[in-house]
Amino acid sequence: MPHDAPVSRTTLITSDAADPLARFRDLFHMPDDLIYLDGNSLGPLPKRTVERMQQVVQDEWGRLLIRGWTACDWINAPSRIGGKIARLIGAHPDEVICADSTSVNLFKTLAAALALKPGRHVILSTPDNFPTDLYMAQGLIRHLGGVHELRLVDGERIEDHLNDQVAVLLLTHVNYKTGRMYDLAHLTQRAHACGALTLWDLAHSTGAVPMDLNGAEVDFAVGCGYKYLNGGPGAPAYLFVARRWQTVFSQPLSGWMGHATPFAFDPVYEPAPGIGRYLCGTPPILSMAALECGIDLLLDADMQQIRAKSLALTDLFIQLVEMRCAGYGLELMTPRDHAIRGSQVSFRHPQGYALMQALIAAGVIGDFRAPDIVRFGFAPLYLRFVDVWDAVDRMLHILEARAWDREEFRQVKQVT
């Protein structure tokens, strides 16, 4: 989209016609007259997923039954899918495994990292890190007898607190509330310079931001499958362990699928070689099949084109909101600087929850994060530039009419 051209709905339709990613929109189920700006929380349904799920349920599970573990290669789904995710995050295929949830994977990798630094006792993070990361760290500390400390410092001062007490730097690459993105390579380098390891949560960046974990020499990472990977509600997550650490320590959840020979049914645990030891229980084949479809869509695209369009979409949204909705109490929380912005835009608003509920009722789906943040995700595979114009248009009408000021929009739901 030309940066110097006057912005109008007509010019944005022209931009959509020239978009190299435009063909992907038709590969998703997108309800008519709905503008979906919440793919950073739950990605939409790829059409291929419906076909694949029918195939797995009817032809594989239905006809082959238990034979599917071998005949359909179910048993290798975690490593196969992990290898595909590796291509999105700049890792070797044997450094990524698809398994469990982000929370469980964080517990496994954090435990492994702490064991590699027995003389250090600080896990360094920020108070605005995603809560599950902090919760799992707190639980692990209790499990290990309380000898470790979770030290929370302002994100701007992370480097000031990296010292010889820090065992692990635990950060989320893109902040879930603000969309602020850390310099992953630089902070990893700074952590290593003081002898600490790094554990990155990539849930809000995988599939939206190009990454090179090996180039940055990241130690451990985790991420989920249901946001930009479009794997479906509660899709399996993944974890990354650099080759240099894979056989040094066994993760604490020593389930049978992480055994060197699970079908030998040995009563004594022996960890599998390499990334396989980070498995735990039996892989959920139905949900993994759905996730693989979403990943294949991304692999058919170009991550640099995805990133370029993401920045263009978020630039446009910020520009239009600030131009058309000025004076209605919206305060930008997301960085303007491309180098530190993920693929979302967040605004503060005094009536943030009610405003978001009014937007959802008007067919613009974003979400709300306490205490007052309205959050909008921009997934370039299915979003159009004209969607941005229409979303801001509907927001303006809501603000002008104070349509958010209705009792039905103030009733706080269980999921926000």
KANORUR-V511913 format. One record per pair of residues at least 4 apart in sequence whose ideal C-beta (glycine too) atoms are under 8 Angstrom apart, sorted by the first residue. I is the first residue (numbers start at 1). GAP is how many residues later the second one is. D is the distance in whole Angstrom. If there is no record, write none. Layout:
BEGIN
{{I:GAP:D} {I:GAP:D}}
END
This chain:
BEGIN
{{1:4:8} {1:10:8} {1:11:7} {1:14:4} {1:311:5} {1:315:7} {1:384:6} {2:13:8} {5:6:6} {6:5:7} {7:4:6} {7:5:7} {7:309:7} {7:312:7} {7:313:7} {7:382:8} {8:4:7} {8:381:8} {9:4:7} {9:377:6} {9:380:5} {9:381:8} {10:4:7} {11:4:7} {12:4:7} {12:304:8} {12:372:8} {12:373:4} {12:374:5} {12:376:7} {12:377:5} {13:4:7} {13:372:8} {13:373:5} {14:4:7} {15:4:7} {15:370:5} {16:6:6} {16:368:5} {16:369:5} {16:370:6} {17:5:7} {19:290:7} {19:365:7} {19:366:7} {20:282:8} {20:285:6} {21:280:6} {21:284:6} {21:285:7} {21:288:6} {21:359:6} {21:360:6} {22:362:8} {23:4:8} {24:4:7} {24:273:7} {24:276:8} {24:277:6} {24:357:4} {24:358:6} {25:5:7} {25:356:7} {25:357:5} {25:358:8} {25:359:7} {27:19:6} {27:20:6} {27:21:7} {27:270:6} {27:354:8} {27:355:8} {28:16:5} {28:17:7} {28:18:6} {28:19:7} {28:202:8} {28:353:7} {28:354:5} {29:15:6} {29:16:4} {29:17:8} {29:18:6} {29:21:8} {30:4:7} {30:6:7} {30:14:6} {30:352:6} {33:330:6} {34:329:5} {34:331:7} {35:328:6} {35:329:5} {35:330:7} {35:352:5} {35:355:6} {35:356:5} {35:359:8} {36:8:6} {36:329:5} {36:346:7} {36:347:7} {37:327:6} {37:328:6} {37:329:5} {37:339:4} {37:340:6} {37:341:7} {37:346:8} {37:350:8} {37:354:6} {38:4:6} {38:327:5} {38:328:6} {38:329:5} {38:338:8} {38:339:6} {39:4:5} {39:5:7} {39:188:7} {39:189:6} {39:191:8} {39:338:5} {39:339:8} {39:340:4} {39:343:8} {39:344:8} {40:164:6} {40:168:7} {40:187:6} {40:188:7} {40:302:8} {40:303:7} {40:304:5} {40:335:8} {40:337:3} {40:338:8} {40:339:7} {41:186:6} {41:326:6} {41:336:7} {42:184:6} {42:185:7} {42:191:6} {43:183:6} {43:184:6} {43:185:6} {43:186:7} {43:187:3} {43:188:7} {43:189:8} {43:251:6} {43:336:7} {44:186:7} {44:338:6} {45:4:6} {45:5:7} {45:185:8} {45:187:7} {46:184:6} {46:247:5} {46:248:6} {46:251:6} {47:4:7} {48:4:6} {48:245:5} {48:248:7} {48:249:7} {49:4:6} {49:181:8} {49:183:7} {49:241:5} {49:244:4} {49:245:7} {50:4:7} {51:4:6} {52:4:6} {52:237:5} {52:238:7} {52:240:8} {52:241:5} {53:4:6} {53:233:7} {53:236:6} {53:237:6} {54:4:6} {55:4:5} {55:5:7} {56:4:5} {56:5:6} {56:16:8} {56:229:7} {56:230:6} {56:233:5} {57:4:6} {57:5:6} {57:229:7} {58:4:5} {58:5:7} {59:4:5} {59:5:8} {60:4:5} {60:8:5} {60:11:8} {60:12:5} {60:14:8} {61:4:7} {61:7:6} {61:224:8} {61:225:8} {64:4:4} {64:7:5} {64:8:7} {67:4:5} {68:4:4} {68:6:5} {68:217:8} {69:5:5} {69:6:5} {70:4:8} {70:5:7} {73:4:7} {73:7:7} {74:209:7} {74:211:5} {75:208:8} {76:4:5} {77:4:6} {77:21:7} {77:206:5} {77:208:6} {77:211:5} {77:212:8} {77:215:8} {78:4:6} {78:19:5} {78:20:5} {78:21:5} {78:179:8} {78:201:6} {78:205:5} {78:210:7} {79:4:6} {79:14:8} {79:15:8} {79:18:6} {79:19:8} {79:196:7} {79:197:7} {80:4:7} {80:212:8} {81:4:7} {81:17:4} {81:155:8} {81:157:8} {81:207:6} {81:210:6} {81:211:5} {81:214:7} {82:4:6} {82:11:7} {82:14:4} {82:15:4} {82:16:5} {82:17:8} {82:156:6} {82:193:7} {83:4:7} {83:10:3} {83:11:8} {83:13:7} {84:4:8} {84:208:7} {84:211:5} {84:212:7} {84:215:6} {85:4:6} {85:6:8} {85:11:5} {85:13:7} {85:121:7} {85:138:8} {85:144:8} {85:153:5} {85:210:6} {86:4:8} {86:5:4} {86:6:6} {86:7:5} {86:9:6} {86:10:4} {86:154:8} {87:6:8} {87:212:6} {88:118:6} {88:119:6} {88:123:8} {88:207:7} {88:210:6} {88:211:7} {88:215:7} {89:7:7} {89:113:6} {89:117:6} {89:122:5} {89:123:8} {89:124:5} {89:132:7} {89:134:8} {89:151:7} {90:120:8} {90:121:5} {90:122:3} {90:123:5} {90:124:6} {90:125:6} {90:126:8} {91:4:4} {91:5:5} {91:122:5} {91:123:6} {91:149:5} {92:4:8} {92:122:7} {92:151:7} {94:149:7} {94:180:6} {94:181:6} {95:118:8} {95:119:8} {95:145:6} {95:146:6} {95:147:6} {95:148:6} {95:151:8} {95:180:6} {96:142:6} {96:143:7} {96:144:5} {96:179:7} {97:141:7} {97:142:6} {97:178:5} {97:179:7} {97:181:5} {97:182:6} {98:127:7} {98:138:5} {98:139:7} {98:140:5} {98:185:8} {98:190:6} {98:193:7} {99:5:8} {99:6:7} {99:137:6} {99:138:7} {99:139:7} {99:140:7} {99:179:7} {99:180:5} {99:181:7} {99:184:7} {100:4:4} {100:5:5} {100:8:8} {100:136:7} {100:137:6} {100:180:6} {100:181:8} {101:4:7} {101:123:7} {101:133:8} {101:135:8} {101:136:5} {102:4:6} {102:30:7} {102:99:7} {102:101:6} {102:120:5} {102:121:7} {102:122:5} {102:135:4} {103:4:7} {103:29:5} {103:32:8} {103:33:5} {104:4:7} {104:133:8} {104:149:7} {104:176:7} {105:4:6} {105:117:4} {105:132:5} {105:133:7} {105:134:4} {105:173:8} {106:4:6} {106:26:7} {106:27:6} {106:30:5} {106:31:8} {106:93:7} {106:95:7} {106:116:5} {107:4:6} {107:29:5} {107:32:7} {107:33:6} {107:145:8} {107:146:7} {108:4:7} {108:131:7} {108:143:4} {108:144:7} {108:145:6} {108:170:6} {108:172:8} {109:4:6} {109:90:6} {109:111:4} {109:112:8} {109:113:6} {109:130:6} {109:132:7} {109:142:7} {109:169:8} {110:4:6} {110:13:7} {110:26:7} {110:27:6} {110:30:6} {110:58:6} {110:60:7} {110:89:6} {110:110:8} {111:4:6} {111:29:6} {111:33:8} {111:140:6} {111:141:5} {112:4:7} {112:108:7} {112:129:7} {112:133:7} {112:137:5} {112:138:8} {112:139:5} {112:140:8} {113:4:7} {113:54:7} {113:55:5} {113:84:5} {113:86:6} {113:106:7} {113:107:6} {114:9:7} {114:26:8} {114:30:7} {114:34:7} {114:53:6} {114:54:6} {115:134:5} {116:81:6} {116:129:7} {116:132:6} {116:133:6} {117:50:4} {117:51:7} {117:78:8} {117:79:7} {117:80:6} {120:44:7} {120:45:6} {120:46:6} {120:47:4} {120:75:8} {120:76:7} {121:26:6} {121:27:5} {121:28:6} {121:44:7} {121:46:6} {122:26:7} {122:27:5} {122:29:5} {122:43:5} {122:44:5} {122:45:6} {123:14:5} {123:18:8} {123:25:6} {123:26:7} {123:27:5} {123:28:7} {123:43:8} {123:44:6} {123:45:5} {123:47:5} {124:27:5} {124:29:7} {124:34:7} {124:37:6} {124:38:7} {124:42:5} {124:44:7} {124:45:5} {124:46:7} {124:72:7} {125:4:5} {125:8:7} {125:9:7} {125:12:7} {125:25:7} {125:26:7} {125:27:6} {125:28:8} {125:44:8} {125:45:4} {125:46:6} {126:26:6} {126:27:6} {126:28:7} {126:29:5} {126:32:7} {126:45:7} {127:25:4} {127:27:8} {128:27:7} {128:47:6} {128:49:6} {128:50:8} {129:4:5} {129:5:6} {129:23:8} {129:41:7} {129:42:7} {129:43:5} {129:72:8} {130:4:8} {130:42:5} {130:46:5} {130:71:6} {130:73:7} {131:4:6} {132:4:6} {133:4:6} {133:37:6} {133:39:6} {133:68:6} {134:4:6} {134:16:7} {134:18:8} {135:4:6} {136:4:6} {137:4:6} {137:13:5} {137:33:6} {138:4:7} {138:12:6} {139:4:6} {140:4:6} {140:8:8} {141:5:6} {141:6:8} {141:7:5} {141:8:7} {141:9:6} {142:4:6} {144:4:6} {148:19:7} {151:10:7} {151:15:8} {153:4:5} {153:5:6} {153:7:8} {153:8:5} {154:4:8} {155:20:8} {155:25:7} {155:27:7} {157:4:6} {158:4:7} {158:11:7} {158:13:7} {158:29:6} {159:28:7} {159:31:5} {161:5:7} {162:4:6} {162:7:7} {162:28:6} {162:29:6} {162:31:8} {162:32:5} {162:34:6} {163:31:6} {164:30:6} {164:31:6} {166:25:7} {166:28:6} {166:29:8} {166:30:4} {167:29:6} {167:30:7} {168:28:6} {168:29:5} {168:30:7} {168:31:5} {169:18:7} {169:19:8} {169:22:4} {169:27:5} {169:28:7} {169:29:5} {169:30:7} {170:29:5} {170:31:8} {171:11:6} {171:16:7} {171:27:8} {171:28:8} {171:29:6} {171:30:7} {172:4:7} {172:28:7} {172:29:4} {172:30:8} {172:31:7} {172:32:7} {173:8:6} {173:9:6} {173:11:6} {173:27:5} {173:28:7} {173:29:5} {173:31:7} {173:32:4} {173:36:7} {173:38:8} {173:169:8} {174:5:6} {174:6:7} {174:7:5} {174:8:8} {174:30:4} {174:31:5} {174:34:8} {174:35:7} {174:168:3} {174:169:8} {174:170:7} {175:4:6} {175:5:5} {175:6:8} {175:29:7} {175:167:8} {176:27:8} {176:28:6} {176:193:7} {177:156:7} {177:169:6} {177:192:5} {177:196:6} {177:198:7} {178:155:5} {178:156:6} {178:157:8} {178:168:5} {178:195:8} {179:25:8} {179:135:8} {179:154:8} {179:155:4} {179:156:7} {179:162:6} {179:163:5} {179:164:7} {179:165:4} {179:166:6} {179:167:6} {179:196:8} {180:154:7} {180:155:5} {180:160:6} {180:161:7} {180:162:7} {181:24:7} {181:28:7} {181:154:8} {181:158:8} {181:159:5} {181:160:6} {181:161:5} {182:5:6} {182:158:8} {183:4:6} {183:156:8} {183:157:7} {184:4:6} {184:16:6} {184:27:7} {184:32:6} {184:34:7} {185:4:6} {185:27:8} {185:30:7} {185:31:4} {186:4:6} {187:4:6} {187:11:7} {188:4:6} {188:10:5} {188:12:8} {188:28:5} {188:29:6} {188:30:5} {188:31:8} {189:4:6} {189:27:8} {189:28:7} {190:4:7} {191:5:4} {191:6:7} {191:7:5} {192:4:7} {192:5:8} {192:6:8} {192:25:7} {197:22:4} {197:23:7} {198:20:6} {198:21:5} {198:22:7} {199:20:7} {199:21:4} {199:22:7} {199:23:7} {200:13:8} {200:18:6} {200:20:7} {200:21:4} {200:22:8} {201:20:7} {201:21:6} {201:22:7} {202:4:5} {202:9:7} {202:19:5} {202:20:7} {202:21:4} {203:19:8} {203:20:5} {203:21:4} {203:24:6} {204:4:8} {204:23:7} {204:138:6} {204:139:8} {204:140:7} {205:4:4} {205:6:7} {205:18:8} {205:23:8} {205:137:6} {205:138:8} {206:5:8} {206:17:4} {206:18:8} {206:21:8} {206:22:6} {206:23:6} {207:20:7} {207:21:3} {207:22:5} {207:23:8} {207:91:5} {207:99:8} {208:20:5} {208:98:7} {208:99:7} {208:102:6} {208:134:7} {208:135:4} {208:171:7} {208:172:8} {209:98:6} {209:101:8} {209:133:6} {209:134:7} {210:93:4} {210:94:6} {210:96:8} {210:97:5} {211:5:8} {212:4:6} {213:5:4} {213:8:6} {213:27:6} {213:29:8} {214:4:8} {214:28:8} {217:25:7} {218:22:7} {218:24:7} {219:22:8} {219:23:5} {219:26:6} {220:19:7} {220:20:7} {220:21:6} {220:22:7} {220:25:7} {221:18:7} {221:19:4} {222:15:6} {222:16:7} {222:17:5} {222:18:7} {223:14:6} {223:15:6} {223:16:8} {223:17:8} {224:5:8} {224:11:7} {224:13:5} {224:14:8} {225:4:5} {225:6:4} {225:7:8} {225:10:4} {225:11:5} {225:12:6} {225:13:7} {225:66:4} {225:69:7} {225:70:8} {226:4:8} {226:5:5} {226:6:6} {226:7:6} {226:8:6} {226:9:4} {227:150:8} {228:70:8} {228:115:7} {228:151:6} {229:6:7} {229:62:6} {229:65:5} {229:66:6} {229:69:7} {230:63:8} {230:64:3} {230:67:7} {230:68:8} {231:4:3} {231:5:7} {231:56:7} {231:59:6} {231:60:3} {231:62:8} {231:63:5} {231:64:7} {232:55:7} {232:58:5} {232:59:7} {232:62:8} {234:53:7} {235:52:6} {235:55:7} {235:56:5} {235:59:8} {236:47:8} {236:48:6} {236:51:6} {236:52:6} {236:55:6} {239:39:6} {241:4:6} {241:5:5} {241:34:6} {241:37:6} {242:4:7} {243:31:8} {244:4:8} {245:4:7} {246:27:8} {246:28:5} {246:29:6} {246:31:7} {247:24:8} {247:26:6} {247:27:7} {247:30:8} {250:4:6} {250:8:8} {250:19:8} {250:21:4} {250:27:6} {251:7:7} {251:26:7} {251:27:5} {253:5:8} {253:27:5} {254:4:6} {254:5:8} {254:15:5} {254:17:7} {254:26:8} {255:4:8} {255:24:7} {255:25:4} {255:26:5} {256:6:5} {256:25:7} {257:5:6} {257:22:4} {257:23:6} {257:24:6} {257:25:6} {257:26:7} {258:13:6} {258:14:6} {258:18:7} {258:19:5} {258:20:7} {258:21:4} {258:22:6} {259:5:8} {259:7:7} {259:10:6} {259:11:6} {259:12:7} {259:13:6} {260:10:5} {260:11:6} {260:12:5} {260:13:7} {261:5:7} {261:9:7} {266:4:7} {271:6:4} {272:4:4} {272:5:4} {272:7:7} {273:4:7} {279:4:8} {283:5:6} {284:4:6} {285:4:6} {286:4:7} {287:4:6} {288:4:6} {289:4:7} {290:4:7} {291:4:6} {292:4:6} {293:4:7} {294:4:7} {295:4:6} {296:4:6} {297:4:7} {297:84:7} {298:5:8} {298:8:8} {298:83:7} {301:4:7} {301:5:6} {301:80:6} {302:4:7} {303:4:6} {304:4:6} {305:4:6} {305:75:8} {306:4:6} {306:74:5} {306:75:7} {307:4:7} {308:4:6} {309:4:6} {309:71:4} {310:4:6} {310:33:4} {310:68:6} {310:70:5} {311:4:6} {311:27:5} {311:30:7} {312:4:6} {312:73:8} {313:4:6} {313:65:4} {313:67:7} {313:70:6} {313:72:7} {313:75:6} {314:4:6} {314:20:7} {314:27:6} {314:29:7} {314:30:7} {314:31:5} {314:64:5} {315:4:6} {316:4:6} {316:69:6} {316:72:5} {316:73:8} {317:4:6} {317:28:5} {317:59:7} {317:61:7} {317:71:5} {317:74:7} {317:75:7} {318:4:6} {318:14:6} {318:16:7} {318:18:7} {318:27:6} {319:4:6} {320:4:5} {320:5:8} {320:68:7} {320:69:7} {320:72:4} {321:4:5} {321:9:6} {321:11:8} {321:24:8} {321:26:7} {321:71:6} {321:74:7} {322:4:6} {322:8:8} {322:10:7} {324:68:6} {324:69:8} {324:72:5} {325:5:6} {325:67:7} {325:70:6} {325:71:5} {325:74:6} {328:21:8} {328:71:4} {329:20:5} {329:21:5} {329:22:8} {330:17:5} {330:18:7} {330:19:5} {331:16:6} {331:17:4} {331:18:7} {332:4:8} {332:13:8} {332:14:8} {332:15:6} {333:13:4} {333:14:6} {333:15:6} {333:40:6} {334:7:6} {334:10:7} {334:11:5} {334:12:5} {334:13:8} {335:5:5} {335:6:5} {336:5:7} {337:4:6} {343:34:7} {343:35:5} {343:36:7} {343:37:8} {344:31:6} {344:32:6} {344:33:5} {344:34:7} {345:30:8} {345:31:5} {345:33:7} {346:23:7} {346:27:5} {346:28:7} {346:29:5} {346:30:7} {347:26:7} {347:27:5} {348:4:7} {348:24:5} {348:25:6} {348:26:8} {349:6:5} {349:23:6} {349:25:6} {350:22:6} {351:4:5} {351:53:6} {351:54:7} {352:4:6} {352:16:6} {352:19:8} {352:20:4} {352:21:6} {352:22:5} {353:4:7} {353:15:5} {353:19:8} {353:56:8} {353:57:7} {353:59:6} {353:63:7} {354:4:6} {354:50:4} {354:51:7} {354:52:8} {354:55:4} {354:56:5} {355:4:6} {355:19:6} {355:43:7} {355:44:8} {355:49:5} {355:54:8} {356:4:6} {356:10:6} {356:11:7} {356:12:4} {356:18:5} {356:60:8} {357:4:6} {357:11:8} {357:47:7} {357:51:8} {357:52:4} {357:53:8} {358:4:6} {358:40:5} {358:45:5} {358:46:4} {358:48:7} {358:51:5} {359:5:4} {359:6:8} {359:7:6} {359:15:8} {359:32:8} {359:35:7} {359:36:6} {359:39:6} {360:4:7} {360:5:5} {360:6:8} {361:48:7} {362:32:5} {362:35:8} {362:36:6} {362:41:8} {363:31:7} {364:27:5} {364:30:5} {364:31:7} {366:8:6} {366:9:6} {366:10:4} {366:11:7} {367:7:8} {367:8:5} {367:49:6} {368:5:7} {368:6:6} {368:7:7} {368:48:5} {369:4:4} {369:6:6} {369:47:7} {370:46:7} {376:15:8} {378:5:6} {378:10:8} {379:4:6} {383:4:5} {383:5:8} {384:4:8} {385:4:7} {386:4:6} {387:4:6} {388:4:7} {389:4:6} {390:4:6} {391:4:6} {392:4:6} {393:4:7} {394:4:7} {395:4:6} {396:4:6} {397:4:6} {397:6:7} {398:5:4} {398:6:6} {399:5:8} {404:5:6} {405:4:8} {406:4:7} {407:4:7} {412:4:7}}
END
